[in-house]
Amino acid sequence: MDKWITLLARVLLAQVFFLAGIGKLGAGYAATQGYMAAMGVPGFLLPLVIALEIGGGLALALGVKARWVALLLAGFSVASALLFHWEPGNSQQMIQLTKNLAMAGGLLMVFAHGAGTLSWDGRKG
């Protein structure tokens, strides 16, 4: 049963990043770039963000180099929480901040325990 729970946990964590990256493509690109610039983050970093979210999400879901991908995504989650959602007077932003921090916690569990047996990393047994 643990192997299925570990797989489900990875996929649930990964889908947040994957869908966020996909959402930034097309019509969402300019809006995201503008939001980044308004928060003091250079918009030219957006392609790297999208690549991290889509690529990292896929790698995490499949369990490819999952420990390191999880650590990278955890750092990204904390950084984006602090850069974009730290607004103590705004309850909606604080919910987003705590969501990002909770995601980082789940990702750190993947870093600590690995991807499990139902993963690319675990294919060797």
C-alpha positions in Angstrom: 0.0 0.0 0.0 2.9 2.4 0.8 4.2 2.3 -2.8 0.8 3.5 -4.1 0.5 6.2 -1.5 4.0 7.4 -2.4 3.2 7.5 -6.1 -0.1 9.4 -5.4 1.7 11.9 -3.2 4.4 12.5 -5.9 1.7 13.0 -8.6 -0.4 15.3 -6.4 2.7 17.5 -5.6 3.8 17.4 -9.2 0.5 18.4 -10.8 0.6 21.8 -9.0 3.9 22.7 -10.7 3.0 21.2 -14.1 -0.3 22.9 -14.4 1.1 26.2 -13.2 3.8 26.0 -15.9 1.3 25.2 -18.6 -0.9 28.0 -17.4 1.9 30.5 -17.9 2.2 29.7 -21.6 0.1 31.5 -24.2 -2.3 34.1 -22.9 -1.0 33.9 -19.3 2.6 34.6 -20.3 2.4 38.4 -20.5 0.3 38.7 -17.3 2.8 36.6 -15.4 5.7 38.6 -16.7 4.0 41.8 -15.6 3.3 40.4 -12.2 6.9 39.3 -11.8 8.1 42.7 -12.8 5.7 44.4 -10.4 7.1 42.3 -7.6 10.7 43.2 -8.5 11.6 40.0 -10.3 13.0 40.3 -13.9 10.5 39.1 -16.4 13.3 37.5 -18.5 13.4 34.7 -15.9 9.9 33.5 -16.8 11.1 30.9 -19.4 13.3 29.4 -16.6 10.3 29.4 -14.3 8.1 27.6 -16.9 10.8 25.1 -17.6 11.3 24.4 -13.9 7.5 24.0 -13.3 6.8 21.8 -16.3 10.0 19.8 -16.4 10.2 19.5 -12.6 6.6 18.6 -12.4 7.0 15.8 -15.0 10.3 14.6 -13.4 8.7 14.5 -9.9 5.6 12.7 -11.2 7.7 10.0 -13.0 10.2 9.8 -10.1 13.2 10.8 -12.2 16.0 12.2 -10.0 13.1 12.8 -7.6 15.2 13.7 -4.5 17.0 16.5 -6.3 14.0 17.7 -8.2 12.0 17.8 -5.0 14.8 19.8 -3.3 14.9 22.3 -6.2 11.1 22.6 -6.2 11.0 23.0 -2.4 13.5 25.9 -2.7 11.4 27.4 -5.5 8.3 27.1 -3.5 9.8 28.9 -0.5 11.3 31.6 -2.7 8.1 32.2 -4.5 6.1 32.2 -1.3 8.3 34.9 0.2 8.7 37.0 -3.0 5.1 36.9 -4.2 2.8 36.1 -1.3 4.3 37.7 1.8 1.6 40.2 2.5 0.5 39.8 6.2 -2.6 42.1 5.8 -4.0 40.1 2.9 -5.5 36.8 4.0 -5.7 35.5 0.4 -2.0 36.1 -0.1 -1.2 34.5 3.3 -3.2 31.4 2.2 -1.0 31.2 -0.9 2.1 31.7 1.2 1.2 28.8 3.5 0.2 26.7 0.6 3.6 27.2 -0.9 5.3 26.4 2.4 3.2 23.2 2.8 4.2 22.2 -0.7 7.8 22.7 0.3 7.2 20.4 3.3 5.8 17.7 1.1 8.7 18.1 -1.3 11.2 17.8 1.5 9.6 14.5 2.5 10.3 13.3 -1.1 13.9 14.5 -0.8 14.3 12.7 2.6 12.6 9.4 1.6 13.0 9.2 -2.2 10.5 8.5 -4.9 9.5 5.0 -3.9 9.5 1.8 -5.8 6.9 2.9 -8.4 9.2 5.4 -10.0 12.0 5.8 -12.5 14.4 6.0 -9.7 13.0 2.9 -8.0 12.9 0.7 -11.2 16.0 -1.2 -10.1 14.2 -2.4 -7.0 
